[in-house]
Amino acid sequence: MWPEGSLEVLSRFEADQLKNSGRGGLYPLLRRCMLAVLNSGSQIDDTRAVLECYRDFEVDFIQHDRGLKVSLTGAPASAFVDGKMIRGIREHLFAVLRDLVFTRGEIIEDGRFDLSRSESITDAVFHIVRNARLLTLPANVNLVVCWGGHAIGREEYDYTKLVGYELGLRGLNVCTGCGPGAMKGPMKGATIGHAKQRIRDGRYIGITEPGIIAAESPNPIVNSLVIMPDMEKRLEAFVRLGHGIVVFPGGVGTAEEILYLLGVLLHPDNAAQPMPMIMTGPASAEPYFRQIDAFVGATLGEAARARYSIVIDDPSKVAKDIRAALDDVREYRHRHGDAYYFNWRLTIDPRFQTPFTATHEAMAALEIDESLPNHELAANLRRAFSGIVSGNVRDDTAAMIDARGPFQINGSSRIMRLLDALLASFVAQRRMKISGGDYAPCYVVKA
């Protein structure tokens, strides 16, 4: 295949960089991410199972004077129709190449970005999303980030489509984590809403990262895909690009996203920063959100609860409320001279930017105690949830847990009781994983 959607024009250096990756360097990461894109629509959310199912999958690069050609062997048949690759999947394939090459060469190895400094991390996020063509002009305040689980049932999935439809009717664009479930549903609904309004330039942005892409393959509705280098930069991209947040039912990953945003908004510098956030789902999902709400109130307090609202079983109200709240966002950005396409004024504490690698030592060392300022407690709770997500979906983390047993999470007795009860409810509601039988927790909560 020749590149499409990205990398249509390559320098000789870029082509050599890809071709010479061979079986070392970037190749293992490229192979895993490209397989994830080709495996779109799969119901397997176990990274190791995906890699084992397609263990003969190979990628080769063929150098030509007019560019680079990619050869695939053993690719999933579902990526093709009548012998031709689905165009959306083909575009995603080359978006993977674009982002991995750019991040390695321009962000990590170039030396321009000091990734130990907060401002430099934000600059790196900006450069990655700009290179992926996510920043468009003239810009408007109309991008709604939708969070939610990939392992949701049919009723909740259908509800996400209804909300997406209402957003699309109001001319709003959608950004998600790009996978299945609550990440696919809003995009699917928005496409219908946009079609009815004859909106032909609707944006369906997907933001992912290499560690989870194999478990949450990008869905083909995404027309702007970006692979961020790690979870923290992925989450920062969401809140820098988005103008409002809608949260659907999910599991531990959704809880991580909620805690990330609340922790950022609880920083004193962001007290006046408008960022509308609505949690919503069908009537059957109300217990899920009430549990989240109770946990937030008991750990982070009323200031955190004031930063969101809960709307149950009313898609049109969700869209109306978000649409109205975006006027406040536009007015704030205009008054402060901030860009509509990237939220520069949002202060993000380095605790939310520094990549957290889930290991047994790192998880056990997390400080989770009421004595911490609320935004710092939110940061450490977010890391605990991030470690559980990693244990659920990342092949390297799962192998570590197989060898050494589950992670241990420590903290004050009161918060540990609350955390254990919340996680147990996710397990009981089968919100941890799609595939497999009974869920075996990758963690143990210790008071």
C-alpha positions as CSV (number, residue, x, y, z in Angstrom):
1,M,0.0,0.0,0.0
2,W,1.0,3.6,-0.6
3,P,0.3,6.1,2.2
4,E,-3.1,7.8,2.4
5,G,-4.3,10.4,4.8
6,S,-0.8,10.9,6.2
7,L,2.8,10.6,5.0
8,E,1.8,10.9,1.3
9,V,5.0,12.9,0.9
10,L,8.1,11.6,2.8
11,S,11.6,12.8,2.9
12,R,14.3,10.2,2.2
13,F,15.4,10.5,5.8
14,E,11.9,9.6,7.0
15,A,11.6,6.8,4.6
16,D,15.0,5.4,5.6
17,Q,14.0,5.8,9.3
18,L,11.0,3.6,8.8
19,K,12.6,1.1,6.5
20,N,15.7,0.7,8.7
21,S,13.6,0.1,11.8
22,G,13.8,-3.5,10.7
23,R,13.0,-5.9,13.5
24,G,14.5,-3.6,16.1
25,G,14.0,0.0,17.1
26,L,10.4,1.1,16.4
27,Y,9.3,-2.1,14.8
28,P,7.7,-3.9,17.8
29,L,5.7,-0.8,18.7
30,L,4.8,-0.2,15.0
31,R,3.7,-3.8,14.6
32,R,1.5,-3.8,17.7
33,C,-0.2,-0.5,16.9
34,M,-0.7,-1.3,13.2
35,L,-2.2,-4.7,14.1
36,A,-4.6,-2.9,16.5
37,V,-5.8,-0.6,13.7
38,L,-6.3,-3.6,11.3
39,N,-8.2,-5.5,14.0
40,S,-10.9,-2.8,14.4
41,G,-14.2,-4.3,15.4
42,S,-12.8,-7.2,17.4
43,Q,-14.4,-8.2,20.7
44,I,-11.1,-9.2,22.2
45,D,-9.7,-6.7,24.7
46,D,-6.8,-8.7,25.8
47,T,-3.6,-7.4,24.2
48,R,-1.8,-10.7,24.6
49,A,-4.7,-12.6,23.0
50,V,-4.7,-10.3,20.0
51,L,-1.0,-10.6,19.5
52,E,-1.2,-14.4,19.8
53,C,-4.1,-14.7,17.4
54,Y,-2.1,-12.8,14.7
55,R,1.4,-14.0,15.7
56,D,2.3,-14.3,11.9
57,F,1.4,-10.7,11.2
58,E,4.4,-8.9,9.7
59,V,5.1,-5.4,8.3
60,D,7.7,-4.6,5.7
61,F,8.8,-1.3,4.2
62,I,9.7,-1.0,0.5
63,Q,11.7,2.1,-0.6
64,H,10.8,3.8,-3.9
65,D,12.1,7.2,-5.2
66,R,8.5,8.5,-4.9
67,G,8.0,7.4,-1.4
68,L,7.6,4.4,0.9
69,K,5.4,1.5,0.3
70,V,4.1,-0.7,3.1
71,S,3.7,-4.5,2.7
72,L,1.5,-6.4,5.2
73,T,1.5,-10.2,5.7
74,G,-1.1,-12.1,7.8
75,A,-3.3,-9.1,8.4
76,P,-6.9,-9.6,9.8
77,A,-9.4,-10.2,7.0
78,S,-11.9,-7.9,8.5
79,A,-9.8,-4.9,7.4
80,F,-10.6,-5.7,3.7
81,V,-13.6,-5.6,1.5
82,D,-13.4,-7.5,-1.8
83,G,-9.6,-7.6,-1.5
84,K,-9.2,-3.9,-0.8
85,M,-8.5,-2.3,2.6
86,I,-11.2,-0.2,4.1
87,R,-10.2,3.4,3.4
88,G,-10.7,4.6,7.0
89,I,-8.5,1.8,8.3
90,R,-5.9,2.6,5.7
91,E,-5.8,6.2,6.8
92,H,-5.4,5.1,10.5
93,L,-2.6,2.8,9.5
94,F,-0.5,5.7,8.2
95,A,-1.6,7.9,11.1
96,V,0.1,5.3,13.3
97,L,3.3,5.6,11.3
98,R,3.1,9.4,11.2
99,D,2.7,9.8,15.0
100,L,5.2,7.1,16.1
101,V,7.9,8.5,13.8
102,F,7.2,12.1,14.7
103,T,7.2,11.4,18.4
104,R,10.4,9.4,18.4
105,G,12.3,11.8,16.1
106,E,10.9,15.3,17.0
107,I,9.8,14.9,20.6
108,I,11.9,12.3,22.3
109,E,15.2,12.3,20.5
110,D,15.5,15.9,19.1
111,G,16.3,17.5,22.4
112,R,14.1,20.6,21.9
113,F,11.6,19.4,24.6
114,D,12.6,19.0,28.2
115,L,10.0,16.5,29.2
116,S,10.8,17.0,32.9
117,R,9.2,20.5,32.8
118,S,5.5,21.2,32.8
119,E,5.6,23.9,30.1
120,S,7.7,21.7,27.8
121,I,5.3,18.8,28.2
122,T,2.4,21.0,27.1
123,D,4.5,22.2,24.1
124,A,5.1,18.6,23.1
125,V,1.4,17.8,23.3
126,F,0.7,20.8,21.1
127,H,3.3,19.8,18.5
128,I,2.0,16.3,18.3
129,V,-1.6,17.2,17.8
130,R,-0.7,20.0,15.3
131,N,1.4,17.5,13.3
132,A,-1.7,15.2,13.3
133,R,-3.7,18.1,11.8
134,L,-6.1,18.3,14.7
135,L,-5.8,22.1,15.0
136,T,-8.0,23.7,12.3
137,L,-8.7,27.3,11.5
138,P,-11.0,29.1,11.6
139,A,-11.6,27.5,15.0
140,N,-14.9,27.3,16.9
141,V,-15.9,26.3,20.3
142,N,-17.8,23.1,19.4
143,L,-15.7,20.0,20.3
144,V,-17.2,17.7,22.9
145,V,-15.0,15.0,24.5
146,C,-16.9,11.8,25.2
147,W,-15.5,9.4,27.8
148,G,-16.8,6.0,28.8
149,G,-16.1,2.3,28.8
150,H,-15.3,0.0,26.0
151,A,-16.9,-2.9,28.0
152,I,-20.5,-1.7,28.1
153,G,-23.8,-3.4,27.4
154,R,-26.2,-2.8,24.4
155,E,-28.5,-0.5,26.3
156,E,-25.8,1.8,27.4
157,Y,-24.2,1.7,23.9
158,D,-27.5,2.6,22.3
159,Y,-27.8,5.5,24.7
160,T,-24.4,6.9,23.7
161,K,-25.5,6.9,20.1
162,L,-28.6,8.9,21.1
163,V,-26.5,11.5,22.9
164,G,-24.1,11.7,19.9
165,Y,-27.1,12.2,17.6
166,E,-28.4,15.1,19.7
167,L,-24.9,16.6,19.7
168,G,-24.6,16.2,15.9
169,L,-28.0,17.9,15.4
170,R,-26.6,20.9,17.2
171,G,-23.5,21.1,15.1
172,L,-21.1,19.8,17.7
173,N,-18.1,17.6,16.9
174,V,-17.0,14.6,18.9
175,C,-13.7,13.5,20.4
176,T,-13.3,10.1,22.1
177,G,-10.7,7.6,23.0
178,C,-11.4,6.1,19.5
179,G,-12.2,2.5,20.6
180,P,-15.4,0.5,20.8
181,G,-18.4,0.9,23.2
182,A,-18.9,4.4,24.6
183,M,-16.1,5.7,22.4
184,K,-17.7,4.5,19.1
185,G,-21.4,5.2,20.0
186,P,-21.3,9.0,20.2
187,M,-19.5,9.2,16.9
188,K,-22.0,6.9,15.2
189,G,-24.9,9.0,16.5
190,A,-23.2,12.3,15.5
191,T,-22.7,11.1,11.9
192,I,-26.5,10.8,11.6
193,G,-27.1,14.2,13.3
194,H,-24.6,15.8,11.0
195,A,-26.0,14.2,7.9
196,K,-29.5,15.4,8.8
197,Q,-28.1,19.0,9.2
198,R,-26.1,18.6,5.9
199,I,-22.9,19.1,7.9
200,R,-20.2,17.6,5.6
201,D,-17.1,18.5,7.6
202,G,-18.0,16.8,10.9
203,R,-15.0,15.9,13.0
204,Y,-14.7,12.6,14.8
205,I,-11.4,12.8,16.6
206,G,-9.8,9.7,18.3
207,I,-7.0,10.1,20.8
208,T,-5.2,6.9,22.0
209,E,-1.8,5.7,23.2
210,P,0.4,2.7,22.4
211,G,-0.2,0.9,25.7
212,I,-3.9,0.4,25.3
213,I,-4.4,0.6,21.5
214,A,-4.4,-3.2,21.0
215,A,-7.2,-3.6,23.6
216,E,-9.2,-0.7,22.3
217,S,-8.7,-0.7,18.5
218,P,-9.7,2.5,16.7
219,N,-13.1,2.4,15.2
220,P,-13.3,3.4,11.5
221,I,-15.6,6.3,12.1
222,V,-12.7,8.3,13.4
223,N,-11.5,10.7,10.7
224,S,-8.7,12.3,12.8
225,L,-6.6,9.9,14.7
226,V,-3.6,10.7,16.9
227,I,-1.4,8.3,18.9
228,M,0.0,10.1,22.0
229,P,3.2,8.7,23.5
230,D,1.7,7.9,26.9
231,M,-1.5,8.1,28.9
232,E,-0.7,11.4,30.6
233,K,-0.2,13.2,27.3
234,R,-3.3,11.6,26.0
235,L,-5.4,12.9,28.9
236,E,-3.8,16.3,28.5
237,A,-4.6,16.4,24.8
238,F,-8.3,15.7,25.7
239,V,-8.6,18.6,28.0
240,R,-6.5,21.0,26.0
241,L,-8.5,20.3,22.8
242,G,-12.0,19.8,24.2
243,H,-14.5,22.5,25.1
244,G,-16.8,20.3,27.2
245,I,-16.9,16.7,28.6
246,V,-19.6,14.1,28.5
247,V,-19.0,11.0,30.6
248,F,-20.9,7.8,29.8
249,P,-20.9,4.6,32.0
250,G,-17.6,2.8,32.0
251,G,-15.3,1.2,34.5
252,V,-11.9,1.8,36.0
253,G,-10.6,3.7,33.0
254,T,-13.5,6.1,33.0
255,A,-13.0,6.6,36.7
256,E,-9.4,7.5,35.9
257,E,-10.5,10.1,33.4
258,I,-13.0,11.6,35.8
259,L,-10.3,11.9,38.6
260,Y,-7.8,13.4,36.1
261,L,-10.2,16.2,35.1
262,L,-11.4,16.9,38.6
263,G,-7.8,17.0,39.9
264,V,-6.9,19.5,37.2
265,L,-9.9,21.6,37.8
266,L,-9.4,21.6,41.6
267,H,-6.0,23.3,41.1
268,P,-6.4,26.9,42.6
269,D,-5.3,28.4,39.3
270,N,-8.3,26.9,37.5
271,A,-11.0,28.0,39.8
272,A,-12.5,30.3,37.2
273,Q,-11.8,28.1,34.2
274,P,-15.1,26.9,32.6
275,M,-15.0,23.2,31.6
276,P,-18.6,21.8,31.5
277,M,-18.8,18.1,32.5
278,I,-21.9,16.0,32.4
279,M,-22.2,12.4,33.5
280,T,-25.0,10.6,31.8
281,G,-26.5,7.2,30.9
282,P,-29.8,5.3,30.7
283,A,-31.8,4.7,33.9
284,S,-30.1,1.4,34.4
285,A,-26.7,3.2,34.7
286,E,-27.9,5.6,37.5
287,P,-26.4,3.4,40.3
288,Y,-23.0,3.5,38.5
289,F,-22.9,7.3,38.5
290,R,-24.3,7.6,42.1
291,Q,-21.4,5.4,43.2
292,I,-18.9,7.6,41.4
293,D,-20.6,10.7,42.8
294,A,-20.5,9.3,46.4
295,F,-16.8,8.3,46.1
296,V,-15.9,11.8,44.7
297,G,-17.8,13.5,47.5
298,A,-16.3,11.3,50.2
299,T,-12.7,11.8,49.0
300,L,-12.4,15.1,47.1
301,G,-15.3,17.0,48.7
302,E,-18.1,19.3,47.6
303,A,-15.8,21.5,45.5
304,A,-15.2,18.6,43.2
305,R,-18.9,17.6,43.0
306,A,-19.7,21.2,42.0
307,R,-17.6,20.8,38.8
308,Y,-20.0,18.3,37.2
309,S,-23.7,17.5,36.8
310,I,-25.5,14.1,36.4
311,V,-28.2,13.7,33.8
312,I,-30.0,10.4,33.6
313,D,-31.9,9.1,30.6
314,D,-32.3,12.4,28.8
315,P,-30.0,12.7,25.7
316,S,-31.5,16.0,24.4
317,K,-31.0,17.7,27.8
318,V,-27.3,16.6,27.8
319,A,-26.8,18.2,24.4
320,K,-28.8,21.3,25.3
321,D,-26.8,21.8,28.5
322,I,-23.5,21.3,26.8
323,R,-24.4,23.6,24.0
324,A,-25.4,26.3,26.4
325,A,-22.3,25.9,28.6
326,L,-20.1,26.3,25.6
327,D,-21.1,29.9,25.4
328,D,-19.4,30.5,28.7
329,V,-16.3,28.7,27.4
330,R,-16.3,30.9,24.3
331,E,-16.7,34.1,26.3
332,Y,-13.9,33.2,28.7
333,R,-11.5,32.3,25.9
334,H,-12.4,35.5,24.1
335,R,-12.0,37.7,27.2
336,H,-8.6,36.2,28.0
337,G,-7.3,36.1,24.5
338,D,-6.9,32.3,24.6
339,A,-7.1,30.2,21.5
340,Y,-10.3,28.4,20.7
341,Y,-8.4,25.3,19.4
342,F,-6.0,24.7,22.3
343,N,-6.5,25.6,26.0
344,W,-3.2,27.2,26.9
345,R,-4.5,28.9,30.1
346,L,-5.4,25.6,31.9
347,T,-2.9,24.9,34.6
348,I,-2.0,21.2,34.9
349,D,0.1,20.1,37.9
350,P,3.2,18.1,37.0
351,R,1.7,15.2,39.0
352,F,-0.8,14.8,36.2
353,Q,1.8,15.1,33.4
354,T,4.6,12.9,34.6
355,P,4.1,9.4,33.1
356,F,3.2,6.8,35.7
357,T,4.6,3.3,35.0
358,A,2.6,0.7,36.9
359,T,4.9,-1.6,38.8
360,H,4.4,-3.4,42.1
361,E,6.7,-0.9,43.8
362,A,5.1,2.2,42.3
363,M,1.6,1.1,43.1
364,A,2.5,0.2,46.7
365,A,4.2,3.5,47.2
366,L,1.2,5.7,46.2
367,E,0.2,8.1,49.0
368,I,-3.6,8.0,49.3
369,D,-4.5,9.9,52.5
370,E,-7.0,12.7,53.5
371,S,-4.1,14.9,54.7
372,L,-3.2,15.7,51.0
373,P,-4.6,18.7,49.2
374,N,-7.5,17.6,47.1
375,H,-5.8,18.0,43.7
376,E,-2.8,16.0,45.0
377,L,-5.1,13.2,46.3
378,A,-6.9,13.2,43.0
379,A,-3.6,12.7,41.2
380,N,-2.6,9.7,43.3
381,L,-6.1,8.1,43.0
382,R,-5.8,8.6,39.3
383,R,-2.5,6.8,39.3
384,A,-4.0,3.9,41.2
385,F,-6.8,3.6,38.6
386,S,-4.3,3.9,35.8
387,G,-2.3,1.0,37.2
388,I,-5.4,-1.2,37.3
389,V,-6.2,-0.2,33.7
390,S,-2.6,-1.2,32.7
391,G,-3.0,-4.5,34.5
392,N,-6.2,-5.2,32.7
393,V,-5.1,-4.3,29.1
394,R,-1.3,-4.0,28.7
395,D,0.5,-7.2,27.8
396,D,3.7,-6.2,29.6
397,T,1.9,-5.3,32.8
398,A,-0.2,-8.5,32.7
399,A,3.0,-10.6,32.4
400,M,4.4,-8.8,35.4
401,I,1.3,-9.6,37.4
402,D,1.4,-13.2,36.3
403,A,5.0,-13.4,37.6
404,R,4.6,-11.5,40.9
405,G,0.9,-11.5,41.7
406,P,-1.5,-8.6,41.9
407,F,-0.6,-5.0,42.7
408,Q,-1.1,-3.8,46.3
409,I,-2.8,-0.5,46.9
410,N,-2.3,1.1,50.3
411,G,-3.8,4.1,52.0
412,S,-5.9,5.4,54.8
413,S,-8.5,2.9,56.1
414,R,-11.5,5.1,55.2
415,I,-10.4,5.8,51.6
416,M,-9.3,2.2,51.1
417,R,-12.8,1.0,52.2
418,L,-14.4,3.4,49.7
419,L,-12.0,2.4,46.9
420,D,-12.5,-1.3,47.5
421,A,-16.3,-1.0,47.4
422,L,-16.2,1.1,44.2
423,L,-13.9,-1.4,42.4
424,A,-16.0,-4.4,43.7
425,S,-19.1,-2.7,42.1
426,F,-17.2,-2.4,38.8
427,V,-16.4,-6.1,38.9
428,A,-19.9,-7.1,39.9
429,Q,-21.3,-5.0,37.0
430,R,-18.8,-6.7,34.6
431,R,-17.3,-3.3,33.7
432,M,-13.6,-4.4,33.7
433,K,-13.2,-6.3,30.5
434,I,-15.2,-7.5,27.4
435,S,-13.5,-10.8,26.8
436,G,-12.9,-13.8,29.0
437,G,-14.9,-15.4,31.8
438,D,-14.9,-14.3,35.4
439,Y,-12.6,-11.3,36.1
440,A,-9.5,-12.0,38.1
441,P,-8.5,-8.7,39.8
442,C,-5.0,-7.5,39.1
443,Y,-5.0,-5.6,42.5
444,V,-5.4,-6.0,46.2
445,V,-6.7,-3.1,48.3
446,K,-5.0,-2.8,51.7
447,A,-6.0,-0.5,54.5
